[in-house]
């Protein structure tokens, strides 16, 4: 009996204890309530998982046929956008950003929620975010010209003394510049604006090119990353030295401007962005064994990516393709340039005259751009065949109604093979984007002889004489010639004009000179053999032979036009040789011959 009472009492006591504990816990506030708001990192993860679940969703049971088709098409469109947005395709990017925006609005329904996730009103707001906000508002008015408008408005491309103890001039945009500009704007950040900004930041970290994502969209010449900053300071944790991840350089109107306020933070982030930039069209992996990769992006930008150990650090070079005005007038006629029409008309007549020209100069001097502009003055009835290492000229985009075909070398098809193939493509004019190897140089000369009417090509030679000798050496190295003299004569028979470009450190591009390569008279006969004096005459003939094949110069160069950098003036010097003048006169259209004669007489007094 006693045990029964004890059991009943224990049960009643336990029930009462559980009841009291239940009500106490029910009325208690959870410890995590103070940290209930979502952080930016959590928001990025939420976006990732939500969009991944959206793609994986297969819950279409009970759908009608029409509903199923609509569901399937929407899912396929989202999947396609998720795959393509990483290539910088704007249409895909817009779709993904809309999806991200909807997730963010669910997670952050008020302004307070947004600011708890990312405080856009903070006094310590990251300068990079201020830059994004500036571009966001400027893009609404100027589109892809937003960055150029900011730079022009605040003279951000001016020369400064910031580096090497403020003793050396350079171009840079600093955090102080962006802070000053942002502070002067007083933008009103409403809820829709905050959602858009948060969407941009999440997209950049999730699917975009990080800190380069908006910069890449702008109308600029290009950019490169990983090309400045100390690498070893990362190991030493030295905070006084500019580190390698802080290495974004803007290529703008011929100037390389260091974006000092932009940093990737870590080498891993720089690596992620570079591998994204160079992956369009599946070029293969960028591995330690394959240390560099040349490719294009969806917008036709040219990409060169490098990685260790081939390079000392991860780096990428992007040159933008633009369909802006590439006319000769726009390229050469600047407000500060005098007598620009002299260079413009001379180049026009060289193209009409079907003269093989080499366009030479340093990297970035504008060789490809000038070659693109010259196409306008080639007879539209002629077919054009273009060989490039990587697509840069895009002539069919600029001249869609002409007969043009461009080819590029690949991992499996060499440039030499493509040149051989183009000999069978009915080419009237051959264009070689860059003569950089011996086989290409040899075949370029061969194409100029038999495969086309004339040729335009680019080269990195510094002088006209250097151009001839470099091409001569390439002919010999390629195995087609054993005699330097014979190879040199082949070159000067084909290449008649060298258009040399240059530029100053402040971005001023100009045609430094236009030179003719003149073949010296080789029709002079050898001395006669004299039977009356066989020994002396034979020695004379032998001497002349070895002089001709060794020290005798087979060509000379003549500057036709030169740019005076001190006065920014194009000046006429000597005129072409009579042979080249007659050749041009015979080739240009009859209705242009009188204009050509007047042009020569007025400027060269010939």
Backbone torsions as a table, in degrees:
resi	resn	phi	psi	omega
1	UNK	NA	-42.2	179.5
2	UNK	-62.5	-42.2	179.1
3	UNK	-62.1	-36.1	179.7
4	UNK	-65.5	-45.0	179.1
5	UNK	-63.6	-39.9	179.4
6	UNK	-64.7	-38.5	179.1
7	UNK	-65.6	-44.5	179.9
8	UNK	-63.2	-42.1	179.6
9	UNK	-63.6	-39.0	179.4
10	UNK	-64.9	-41.1	-179.6
11	UNK	-65.8	-45.3	179.9
12	UNK	-63.3	-41.9	179.0
13	UNK	-63.1	-41.7	179.1
14	UNK	-63.7	-41.7	179.5
15	UNK	-62.8	-43.5	179.3
16	UNK	-64.9	-40.4	178.7
17	UNK	-63.3	-44.0	178.6
18	UNK	-63.1	-37.9	-179.9
19	UNK	-65.1	-45.6	178.9
20	UNK	-61.7	-44.1	179.9
21	UNK	-62.6	-38.8	-179.0
22	UNK	-62.5	-48.7	-177.5
23	UNK	-68.5	-32.2	178.2
24	UNK	-66.8	-45.5	179.0
25	UNK	-66.1	-38.1	-178.7
26	UNK	-61.6	-37.1	-176.2
27	UNK	-88.0	-9.6	178.8
28	UNK	-76.9	145.6	174.5
29	UNK	-87.8	139.8	-178.3
30	UNK	-66.2	148.8	-179.1
31	UNK	-66.7	-25.9	-174.3
32	UNK	-88.0	4.5	-176.8
33	UNK	-62.9	-33.4	-179.2
34	UNK	-65.4	-23.1	-178.0
35	UNK	-113.8	33.6	-175.9
36	UNK	-76.0	-22.2	-177.7
37	UNK	-71.4	154.2	-176.9
38	UNK	-87.9	136.7	176.5
39	UNK	-88.5	169.6	-179.5
40	UNK	-63.7	-41.5	-180.0
41	UNK	-63.9	-41.1	177.4
42	UNK	-65.9	-35.4	179.4
43	UNK	-64.3	-42.0	177.8
44	UNK	-60.7	-44.8	178.4
45	UNK	-63.2	-40.7	178.9
46	UNK	-61.5	-42.5	177.8
47	UNK	-61.5	-45.2	-179.9
48	UNK	-58.0	-50.8	-175.8
49	UNK	-68.5	-38.4	-178.6
50	UNK	-65.2	-45.2	-179.5
51	UNK	-69.9	-34.3	176.6
52	UNK	-64.5	-42.2	178.1
53	UNK	-66.1	-34.1	179.3
54	UNK	-62.9	-38.7	179.7
55	UNK	-72.8	-36.5	-177.6
56	UNK	-79.4	-12.2	-174.7
57	UNK	-59.5	123.3	178.8
58	UNK	-120.5	19.3	-174.7
59	UNK	-83.4	71.0	179.0
60	UNK	-113.9	16.8	177.2
61	UNK	-64.8	136.6	179.8
62	UNK	87.9	-1.7	178.8
63	UNK	-74.5	146.7	169.3
64	UNK	-74.4	171.2	-179.5
65	UNK	-60.0	-44.0	-179.3
66	UNK	-65.6	-43.1	179.0
67	UNK	-64.2	-40.2	179.2
68	UNK	-63.4	-43.5	178.8
69	UNK	-62.0	-43.3	178.9
70	UNK	-63.4	-42.5	179.1
71	UNK	-63.3	-43.6	-178.4
72	UNK	-65.7	-42.8	-179.9
73	UNK	-65.0	-41.2	179.4
74	UNK	-63.9	-43.4	179.4
75	UNK	-64.5	-41.0	178.7
76	UNK	-65.1	-38.5	179.2
77	UNK	-65.3	-40.4	178.4
78	UNK	-66.6	-43.7	178.8
79	UNK	-60.9	-43.0	178.8
80	UNK	-63.9	-41.7	179.1
81	UNK	-65.5	-39.7	179.3
82	UNK	-64.0	-35.6	179.8
83	UNK	-75.3	-37.3	-171.7
84	UNK	-90.9	-20.4	-177.0
85	UNK	-65.2	-25.1	-179.9
86	UNK	-71.1	-11.7	177.1
87	UNK	-91.6	0.8	-178.2
88	UNK	82.3	21.8	177.9
89	UNK	-80.5	116.6	-170.7
90	UNK	-61.8	-40.9	-178.3
91	UNK	-62.2	-41.3	177.6
92	UNK	-68.8	-37.6	179.7
93	UNK	-62.1	-40.7	179.9
94	UNK	-61.8	-42.6	-179.9
95	UNK	-63.3	-46.2	-178.6
96	UNK	-66.0	-40.4	179.0
97	UNK	-64.9	-34.9	175.5
98	UNK	-63.1	-41.0	177.2
99	UNK	-64.2	-43.5	178.5
100	UNK	-62.4	-41.0	-179.6
101	UNK	-60.3	-41.3	-179.5
102	UNK	-65.8	-38.2	177.5
103	UNK	-65.8	-43.7	-179.2
104	UNK	-63.5	-39.4	179.4
105	UNK	-65.3	-33.0	175.8
106	UNK	-69.0	-39.5	-177.8
107	UNK	-80.6	-29.9	-176.8
108	UNK	-127.9	79.0	-173.5
109	UNK	-76.6	-11.5	-178.3
110	UNK	-130.7	167.8	176.7
111	UNK	-61.3	-39.7	179.8
112	UNK	-61.7	-40.4	178.9
113	UNK	-63.8	-40.1	178.6
114	UNK	-62.5	-45.7	-177.6
115	UNK	-69.0	-28.6	173.9
116	UNK	-69.5	-32.2	177.8
117	UNK	-75.7	-45.9	178.5
118	UNK	-149.8	115.9	-173.3
119	UNK	-82.6	95.9	178.8
120	UNK	-76.7	-8.6	179.7
121	UNK	-101.3	5.0	-177.2
122	UNK	-64.5	143.3	176.3
123	UNK	-70.0	-19.7	179.0
124	UNK	-105.2	28.5	179.3
125	UNK	-56.9	133.3	-177.3
126	UNK	-57.5	135.5	-179.3
127	UNK	-59.5	-34.2	179.4
128	UNK	-63.0	-36.7	178.5
129	UNK	-70.4	-37.6	175.3
130	UNK	-60.3	-39.2	177.5
131	UNK	-62.5	-41.6	177.7
132	UNK	-64.1	-39.1	179.7
133	UNK	-66.6	-41.4	177.0
134	UNK	-59.4	-47.7	-179.5
135	UNK	-65.4	-34.1	179.6
136	UNK	-59.6	-47.2	-178.3
137	UNK	-75.8	-37.3	179.0
138	UNK	-68.0	-33.5	179.4
139	UNK	-64.1	-30.6	179.0
140	UNK	-62.1	-28.8	-177.8
141	UNK	-103.5	-36.6	-172.3
142	UNK	-114.5	-2.5	179.0
143	UNK	61.0	-132.7	-177.8
144	UNK	-72.7	-8.4	175.4
145	UNK	-89.1	11.7	-175.9
146	UNK	-60.8	-47.7	-177.4
147	UNK	-64.7	-42.9	178.6
148	UNK	-60.3	-37.6	179.8
149	UNK	-65.5	-41.7	178.2
150	UNK	-64.2	-45.1	-178.5
151	UNK	-62.9	-43.5	-179.8
152	UNK	-68.0	-41.8	-175.9
153	UNK	-64.1	-33.7	-176.2
154	UNK	-115.0	13.1	175.6
155	UNK	52.3	47.0	-176.2
156	UNK	-78.2	-10.1	179.0
157	UNK	-98.2	22.6	178.8
158	UNK	-79.7	159.1	179.0
159	UNK	-74.7	137.1	-177.8
160	UNK	-134.5	161.0	176.2
161	UNK	-114.1	88.1	-176.2
162	UNK	-119.7	-21.0	-171.0
163	UNK	-109.3	163.0	176.9
164	UNK	50.6	60.0	-178.8
165	UNK	57.9	34.4	177.0
166	UNK	58.5	33.9	-178.7
167	UNK	-109.6	-12.2	-175.5
168	UNK	-119.8	139.5	-180.0
169	UNK	-79.4	148.3	177.7
170	UNK	-161.3	177.2	176.3
171	UNK	-116.0	131.0	-178.2
172	UNK	-157.5	150.5	169.8
173	UNK	-116.7	121.6	-171.3
174	UNK	-102.0	169.2	176.2
175	UNK	-63.0	-34.5	178.7
176	UNK	-63.4	-36.7	177.3
177	UNK	-60.9	-50.0	-177.4
178	UNK	-66.3	-40.9	178.7
179	UNK	-61.8	-41.3	-179.9
180	UNK	-65.2	-45.3	-179.5
181	UNK	-64.7	-45.4	-179.1
182	UNK	-63.2	-40.4	-179.2
183	UNK	-65.3	-24.9	-178.2
184	UNK	-85.8	-8.2	-172.8
185	UNK	-90.6	-38.1	-179.6
186	UNK	55.8	51.1	-179.3
187	UNK	-67.5	142.7	175.7
188	UNK	-93.3	111.8	-175.8
189	UNK	-93.8	91.1	177.4
190	UNK	-78.0	172.9	-178.3
191	UNK	-58.7	-47.4	178.0
192	UNK	-60.2	-36.9	179.0
193	UNK	-67.0	-43.5	179.2
194	UNK	-61.7	-40.5	177.6
195	UNK	-63.4	-42.8	178.5
196	UNK	-61.6	-43.8	-179.4
197	UNK	-65.6	-42.0	178.3
198	UNK	-65.0	-36.9	176.8
199	UNK	-61.5	-43.5	179.1
200	UNK	-60.5	-46.6	-177.2
201	UNK	-67.0	-40.6	178.5
202	UNK	-66.2	-43.9	-179.6
203	UNK	-60.5	-42.4	-179.1
204	UNK	-59.0	-38.4	-178.0
205	UNK	-83.1	-25.9	-175.7
206	UNK	-89.5	-55.2	-174.4
207	UNK	-124.7	-12.0	-172.0
208	UNK	-90.9	-169.8	-178.5
209	UNK	-94.8	33.2	176.7
210	UNK	61.3	-134.8	-177.1
211	UNK	-68.9	-10.6	-179.7
212	UNK	-92.4	-5.5	-167.4
213	UNK	-60.9	-51.7	179.8
214	UNK	-74.6	-37.3	179.2
215	UNK	-58.9	-39.5	-178.4
216	UNK	-63.4	-29.6	-178.7
217	UNK	-71.9	-23.0	-170.7
218	UNK	-70.5	160.0	178.6
219	UNK	-82.7	87.8	-178.0
220	UNK	-132.6	171.7	177.3
221	UNK	-75.7	-28.9	-179.9
222	UNK	156.7	-167.9	177.5
223	UNK	-161.0	161.7	171.1
224	UNK	-142.0	157.1	-175.7
225	UNK	-138.1	154.3	177.8
226	UNK	80.7	19.1	-173.7
227	UNK	-112.8	13.0	177.0
228	UNK	-153.0	167.0	179.4
229	UNK	94.6	152.4	-179.1
230	UNK	-79.1	134.0	178.1
231	UNK	-87.1	-41.1	-177.1
232	UNK	-70.1	-23.0	179.9
233	UNK	-64.7	-23.9	176.0
234	UNK	-64.5	-35.0	179.5
235	UNK	-77.0	-34.6	-177.6
236	UNK	-84.9	-10.4	-175.9
237	UNK	58.5	38.9	179.3
238	UNK	-82.3	114.3	-175.9
239	UNK	-86.0	-7.0	-177.6
240	UNK	-88.0	-14.2	-174.8
241	UNK	-104.4	142.2	174.1
242	UNK	-66.8	122.8	-174.0
243	UNK	-92.3	160.7	-173.3
244	UNK	-59.2	-38.0	179.3
245	UNK	-61.9	-18.8	177.7
246	UNK	-88.9	72.2	-170.2
247	UNK	-147.0	57.1	174.8
248	UNK	-102.7	122.0	-179.4
249	UNK	-119.2	127.0	179.1
250	UNK	-93.2	129.8	175.5
251	UNK	-100.1	106.4	-170.2
252	UNK	-134.1	114.5	178.5
253	UNK	51.6	43.4	176.2
254	UNK	82.9	1.1	-179.8
255	UNK	-111.6	140.0	173.8
256	UNK	-97.0	113.0	-174.9
257	UNK	-110.4	122.8	-179.6
258	UNK	-78.9	118.8	176.4
259	UNK	-84.4	83.3	-169.6
260	UNK	-69.0	-18.1	-178.1
261	UNK	-87.9	-6.4	-179.6
262	UNK	-99.5	132.7	176.6
263	UNK	-143.7	143.7	176.2
264	UNK	-79.0	-14.6	179.0
265	UNK	84.8	-55.7	-178.1
266	UNK	-135.5	160.6	175.9
267	UNK	-65.7	-30.5	-179.8
268	UNK	-64.6	-39.4	179.0
269	UNK	-68.8	-41.4	176.2
270	UNK	-60.4	-42.1	178.8
271	UNK	-62.5	-43.7	179.6
272	UNK	-59.8	-45.7	-177.6
273	UNK	-65.7	-43.9	-179.1
274	UNK	-63.0	-42.7	-179.9
275	UNK	-67.3	-28.5	174.8
276	UNK	-71.3	-43.1	-175.1
277	UNK	-62.1	-36.1	-172.4
278	UNK	-99.1	14.9	-172.8
279	UNK	-99.8	-2.6	-177.9
280	UNK	-61.6	139.5	177.2
281	UNK	68.3	20.1	173.5
282	UNK	51.8	63.8	-179.4
283	UNK	-78.5	-3.9	-175.5
284	UNK	103.2	167.1	-175.7
285	UNK	-77.9	151.3	172.0
286	UNK	-94.4	100.1	-172.4
287	UNK	-114.5	174.1	176.8
288	UNK	-61.3	-36.6	179.7
289	UNK	-72.5	-36.7	178.4
290	UNK	-106.1	86.4	-165.9
291	UNK	-76.2	-11.5	178.0
292	UNK	-144.5	161.4	-176.1
293	UNK	-148.3	126.9	174.9
294	UNK	-106.7	127.0	-175.3
295	UNK	-152.9	-179.7	173.6
296	UNK	-124.9	157.8	174.0
297	UNK	-97.4	175.8	-177.8
298	UNK	-60.7	-34.5	-178.7
299	UNK	-84.9	14.2	176.4
300	UNK	76.6	9.9	174.3
301	UNK	-66.9	142.9	177.4
302	UNK	-88.5	136.7	-176.4
303	UNK	-123.7	131.7	167.9
304	UNK	-122.3	117.3	179.6
305	UNK	-115.4	138.2	178.6
306	UNK	-132.6	155.6	-179.5
307	UNK	-146.9	160.6	174.6
308	UNK	-66.0	150.8	3.5
309	UNK	-88.2	-2.8	179.3
310	UNK	-62.3	-39.3	174.6
311	UNK	-113.8	158.5	-177.8
312	UNK	-71.3	-17.5	-178.3
313	UNK	-157.2	162.8	175.5
314	UNK	-64.4	132.5	-177.9
315	UNK	-150.0	152.1	176.7
316	UNK	-143.7	141.7	178.5
317	UNK	-124.8	120.4	-177.7
318	UNK	-119.9	123.1	174.6
319	UNK	-111.0	122.2	-174.6
320	UNK	-79.3	146.0	173.6
321	UNK	-100.4	130.2	-178.5
322	UNK	-131.8	139.6	176.3
323	UNK	-93.7	29.5	178.9
324	UNK	-72.6	176.7	-176.1
325	UNK	-64.4	112.9	179.4
326	UNK	-112.5	28.1	178.9
327	UNK	-69.1	154.6	178.1
328	UNK	-57.5	-39.8	-179.7
329	UNK	-60.5	-43.6	-179.0
330	UNK	-68.7	-32.9	-178.3
331	UNK	-77.2	-38.3	-170.5
332	UNK	-101.1	-37.8	-174.9
333	UNK	-83.0	98.2	177.2
334	UNK	-109.2	159.6	-178.9
335	UNK	-58.8	-30.0	-176.7
336	UNK	-93.0	-4.7	-175.3
337	UNK	-92.1	132.0	177.0
338	UNK	-102.1	142.6	175.8
339	UNK	62.6	35.6	-178.3
340	UNK	-65.3	-30.0	-178.9
341	UNK	-61.2	-25.1	178.7
342	UNK	-62.1	-47.2	179.6
343	UNK	-70.3	-39.9	-177.6
344	UNK	-61.7	-51.0	-176.8
345	UNK	-69.2	-33.9	178.4
346	UNK	-63.3	-44.0	178.3
347	UNK	-65.9	-37.8	177.9
348	UNK	-60.7	-44.7	-179.3
349	UNK	-70.1	-30.2	175.7
350	UNK	-65.0	-38.5	177.6
351	UNK	-71.0	-43.5	176.9
352	UNK	-63.1	-32.1	-179.0
353	UNK	-83.3	1.6	174.2
354	UNK	58.5	47.2	-178.4
355	UNK	-97.6	129.0	176.2
356	UNK	-67.9	122.8	-174.8
357	UNK	-124.4	139.6	169.4
358	UNK	-103.6	127.3	177.1
359	UNK	-101.5	113.6	-172.8
360	UNK	-116.0	165.3	178.5
361	UNK	147.9	173.8	-179.7
362	UNK	-71.1	166.9	173.0
363	UNK	-63.3	134.9	179.7
364	UNK	84.5	4.3	-178.9
365	UNK	-82.6	-9.7	175.7
366	UNK	102.1	25.3	-177.7
367	UNK	-63.1	-49.5	-178.2
368	UNK	-63.8	-40.4	179.6
369	UNK	-63.3	-42.5	178.9
370	UNK	-65.3	-43.3	178.7
371	UNK	-59.6	-38.7	177.8
372	UNK	-62.3	-41.5	-179.3
373	UNK	-69.1	-30.9	-178.4
374	UNK	-67.0	-24.4	-177.1
375	UNK	-58.8	-30.3	-177.3
376	UNK	-56.4	-30.1	-172.8
377	UNK	-102.5	7.5	170.7
378	UNK	-84.7	140.5	-178.8
379	UNK	-51.8	121.0	-178.1
380	UNK	-60.2	-17.9	179.4
381	UNK	-74.9	-15.7	-178.8
382	UNK	-81.2	144.1	174.9
383	UNK	-85.0	144.2	-178.6
384	UNK	-119.0	134.5	176.3
385	UNK	-126.1	128.2	-170.5
386	UNK	-120.7	131.8	174.9
387	UNK	-117.0	126.7	179.5
388	UNK	-137.8	153.3	174.4
389	UNK	-70.6	-42.6	173.3
390	UNK	-142.2	144.3	-176.3
391	UNK	-58.0	126.2	178.5
392	UNK	-136.0	-35.5	-171.5
393	UNK	-82.0	-39.1	178.6
394	UNK	48.8	54.1	-176.1
395	UNK	-65.1	-31.0	-178.6
396	UNK	-69.8	-23.9	175.6
397	UNK	-73.9	-33.3	-178.3
398	UNK	-88.5	-31.0	-179.0
399	UNK	-128.9	67.7	-172.0
400	UNK	-67.2	-15.2	-176.8
401	UNK	-99.2	5.5	177.4
402	UNK	-97.2	163.9	179.0
403	UNK	-87.7	96.8	-173.1
404	UNK	-134.4	137.1	171.0
405	UNK	-137.4	127.9	177.5
406	UNK	-110.9	141.9	177.1
407	UNK	-129.3	156.5	178.0
408	UNK	-139.7	150.0	179.2
409	UNK	-72.4	150.8	178.3
410	UNK	-128.0	-176.6	178.4
411	UNK	-64.6	-25.6	-174.9
412	UNK	-110.7	-15.6	-180.0
413	UNK	-122.9	118.3	-177.3
414	UNK	-80.7	161.4	177.7
415	UNK	-64.0	-34.2	178.6
416	UNK	-63.9	-42.1	178.0
417	UNK	-63.9	-39.1	179.6
418	UNK	-67.3	-37.2	176.5
419	UNK	-62.5	-41.1	177.1
420	UNK	-63.1	-39.0	-180.0
421	UNK	-67.2	-37.0	-178.0
422	UNK	-68.0	-18.3	176.7
423	UNK	-64.7	-18.8	-179.0
424	UNK	-105.9	17.7	-173.9
425	UNK	-107.8	18.7	178.7
426	UNK	58.4	45.5	-177.4
427	UNK	-80.3	128.3	171.8
428	UNK	-93.3	-38.6	178.5
429	UNK	-127.3	127.3	178.2
430	UNK	-103.4	134.4	179.2
431	UNK	-125.8	125.1	179.1
432	UNK	-114.0	115.8	-174.6
433	UNK	-58.0	-41.3	179.6
434	UNK	-156.5	121.2	176.3
435	UNK	-88.4	94.4	-171.5
436	UNK	-115.6	-13.0	-178.6
437	UNK	-129.7	161.6	-178.0
438	UNK	-62.5	-47.4	-179.9
439	UNK	-61.0	-38.8	179.4
440	UNK	-66.2	-40.7	178.9
441	UNK	-63.1	-42.5	-179.2
442	UNK	-63.2	-44.1	-179.1
443	UNK	-74.2	-28.0	175.6
444	UNK	-62.8	-42.2	177.1
445	UNK	-65.4	-39.9	179.2
446	UNK	-65.3	-40.2	178.0
447	UNK	-64.6	-36.0	177.9
448	UNK	-66.8	-24.8	-180.0
449	UNK	-83.0	-45.3	-168.5
450	UNK	-128.6	-18.6	-168.6
451	UNK	-100.3	-11.1	-178.5
452	UNK	-157.2	166.8	-179.5
453	UNK	-69.0	-48.2	174.4
454	UNK	-154.6	171.9	-170.6
455	UNK	-134.2	145.4	170.3
456	UNK	-122.9	134.4	-179.0
457	UNK	-148.4	164.4	176.1
458	UNK	-117.2	154.0	-176.3
459	UNK	-155.1	160.9	-177.1
460	UNK	-100.4	16.6	-179.8
461	UNK	-64.8	149.8	-178.9
462	UNK	-92.5	-27.0	179.5
463	UNK	-134.5	161.9	180.0
464	UNK	-62.5	-40.4	178.6
465	UNK	-64.2	-38.3	177.9
466	UNK	-64.3	-35.9	178.3
467	UNK	-61.6	-46.0	-179.5
468	UNK	-62.7	-46.3	-176.7
469	UNK	-67.6	-37.5	178.5
470	UNK	-64.3	-44.2	178.3
471	UNK	-66.6	-38.3	177.0
472	UNK	-60.6	-46.9	179.7
473	UNK	-62.4	-36.1	178.8
474	UNK	-65.5	-39.4	177.1
475	UNK	-60.5	-43.1	-179.2
476	UNK	-69.8	-44.1	-178.4
477	UNK	-64.9	-31.0	-179.8
478	UNK	-73.7	-9.5	173.8
479	UNK	93.6	5.3	-178.2
480	UNK	-85.9	-17.5	-177.0
481	UNK	-136.9	150.1	174.2
482	UNK	-109.9	-18.1	-178.3
483	UNK	-106.7	126.2	176.9
484	UNK	-62.1	-38.5	-177.7
485	UNK	-64.5	-46.8	179.4
486	UNK	-62.2	-42.3	179.1
487	UNK	-63.8	-41.0	179.6
488	UNK	-64.0	-38.9	178.1
489	UNK	-65.2	-35.1	176.3
490	UNK	-62.7	-41.5	-178.5
491	UNK	-65.4	-48.3	-175.2
492	UNK	-74.6	-16.1	171.9
493	UNK	-70.6	-29.7	-174.2
494	UNK	-98.8	-53.8	-174.3
495	UNK	-84.9	115.0	-175.7
496	UNK	-107.2	-27.6	-173.9
497	UNK	-131.3	139.4	172.6
498	UNK	-117.9	115.8	175.4
499	UNK	-101.1	108.3	-173.4
500	UNK	-102.6	126.5	-179.1
501	UNK	-106.8	155.2	177.8
502	UNK	-152.5	171.6	176.0
503	UNK	-154.7	155.8	179.5
504	UNK	-95.1	169.4	-177.2
505	UNK	-68.1	-18.5	178.5
506	UNK	-92.1	13.0	172.6
507	UNK	91.3	8.5	-179.4
508	UNK	-81.7	114.9	178.9
509	UNK	-99.9	143.3	-178.8
510	UNK	-158.9	162.4	174.1
511	UNK	-87.1	108.0	-174.8
512	UNK	-66.5	-39.4	178.8
513	UNK	-165.8	157.8	169.1
514	UNK	-122.3	120.0	-172.9
515	UNK	-122.5	145.1	172.8
516	UNK	-97.7	139.2	174.5
517	UNK	-100.0	114.5	-171.1
518	UNK	-109.0	125.6	178.0
519	UNK	-79.7	126.0	179.8
520	UNK	-75.2	155.7	-175.2
521	UNK	-61.8	118.1	177.3
522	UNK	-110.9	11.5	-179.9
523	UNK	-87.8	2.7	179.3
524	UNK	-69.3	124.0	-176.1
525	UNK	-71.6	158.1	175.0
526	UNK	-70.4	156.6	176.3
527	UNK	-58.1	147.9	-178.4
528	UNK	-73.7	149.1	174.5
529	UNK	-83.6	125.5	-177.2
530	UNK	-106.2	118.5	178.4
531	UNK	-67.8	-26.2	-179.9
532	UNK	-73.4	-24.0	179.2
533	UNK	-138.5	67.3	-171.6
534	UNK	-62.8	-38.3	-176.2
535	UNK	-68.0	-49.3	-177.4
536	UNK	-66.5	-43.4	-178.7
537	UNK	-66.1	-37.6	178.5
538	UNK	-66.8	-38.2	176.8
539	UNK	-64.0	-38.7	179.5
540	UNK	-65.3	-43.5	178.9
541	UNK	-64.7	-42.5	179.7
542	UNK	-63.4	-42.4	178.8
543	UNK	-61.1	-44.6	-179.2
544	UNK	-63.3	-38.8	-179.5
545	UNK	-62.6	-50.4	-178.0
546	UNK	-70.2	-27.6	174.5
547	UNK	-65.3	-42.2	-178.3
548	UNK	-68.0	-34.2	-177.0
549	UNK	-91.6	-2.8	179.0
550	UNK	-119.6	-80.8	-169.4
551	UNK	-90.1	-14.0	-175.1
552	UNK	-70.0	128.5	-179.8
553	UNK	-78.4	130.9	-177.7
554	UNK	-97.7	-9.1	-179.3
555	UNK	-150.8	164.3	171.4
556	UNK	-139.5	165.8	179.3
557	UNK	-119.7	150.7	-178.4
558	UNK	-137.2	122.5	177.9
559	UNK	-77.7	122.1	-179.5
560	UNK	-93.0	-36.0	-176.8
561	UNK	-143.2	144.0	179.5
562	UNK	-142.9	151.0	179.4
563	UNK	-103.8	123.0	177.2
564	UNK	-89.0	106.0	-175.1
565	UNK	-68.3	-27.8	-178.8
566	UNK	-68.1	-36.8	-178.1
567	UNK	-111.3	-0.6	-177.8
568	UNK	53.3	51.1	-175.8
569	UNK	-130.1	135.7	171.4
570	UNK	-84.8	128.9	-174.4
571	UNK	-122.6	134.1	176.3
572	UNK	-81.4	134.5	178.9
573	UNK	-113.3	-110.0	177.0
574	UNK	-86.7	162.8	176.0
575	UNK	-100.4	168.4	179.8
576	UNK	-61.6	161.6	175.1
577	UNK	-65.7	156.3	-179.8
578	UNK	-57.5	-35.8	-178.9
579	UNK	-65.0	-45.7	-179.8
580	UNK	-69.8	-36.7	178.0
581	UNK	-60.5	-43.9	179.4
582	UNK	-67.1	-36.2	178.8
583	UNK	-63.6	-45.6	179.1
584	UNK	-62.6	-43.5	-178.9
585	UNK	-60.9	-36.3	-179.3
586	UNK	-73.1	-27.2	-173.4
587	UNK	-92.9	-30.8	-176.0
588	UNK	-71.7	153.2	180.0
589	UNK	-56.8	148.5	-176.8
590	UNK	-59.6	-35.1	-178.2
591	UNK	-74.7	-6.2	178.5
592	UNK	-106.3	-5.5	-174.5
593	UNK	-67.5	-37.7	178.8
594	UNK	-66.2	-41.0	177.0
595	UNK	-62.1	-39.2	178.4
596	UNK	-63.0	-44.2	179.6
597	UNK	-62.1	-44.7	179.0
598	UNK	-63.9	-40.3	179.7
599	UNK	-60.7	-44.2	-179.2
600	UNK	-67.5	-45.6	-176.7
601	UNK	-65.4	-36.0	-177.6
602	UNK	-74.1	-31.3	-172.5
603	UNK	-106.3	-25.9	-179.2
604	UNK	-117.7	-5.0	178.4
605	UNK	55.4	42.2	179.5
606	UNK	-98.2	NA	NA
